[in-house]
Amino acid sequence: MDVNSLRRLLASQSDDTLRMMNTEIVAELRKRQGLKQQRAMIEIQIGEVYEFYAAKKGCNVRVRVKQVNRTTVTATELDARGRETFMSWRVSPSLLKPAEEPLAA
């Protein structure tokens, strides 16, 4: 379905129908996000090195996983040599990607 067809369909619906549709759409998106997090959580290993994009820093951050909780992963940031820093991160497992290049010696 293209965007214009969708807009016409939505414009023809009552407010109550749109609210019901919104509730169902939000529920489906939450379910999908939960499944995505569960799949990502299964692959996360404590002690392994991962990367994620940190919007606060505006760059990728390399971390070593310390703890895996039900919804988040706690990890310690690594410097360029692979040494742990004092910066700790708590992130969604779906944001973590295995580190691609080996750490500098």
C-alpha positions, 0 to 999 in steps of 0.5 A: 500500500502506498502512502497516499492510499493509506492517507485516504484510508485513514481520513475516511475513518472515525476518531474512535476507529483511529484510536483503536487502530493506534492502540493495536499498532503500538501494541504490535510495535512493542511486541516486535521490539521485545522479540528483537531484544530477546533475540539479541539478549540470547547472543550476548556473552558476559566478558565479550567485547561489543560496539554500539553507537552512543548518541551522547558521544556522537561515535561508536563506543567499544565495551566489555559486557559485565552483566546481562539483565532482563532488559538491559546490558551493563558494560564498561567502556574500553579505551583504544588499547582495550583497557577498561575505563571508569565509564559504565553503560547500560544499553539495550541488547539490540544496540550491541554489535560484536566488535569488528576489529581486534583491540590494539596490543 
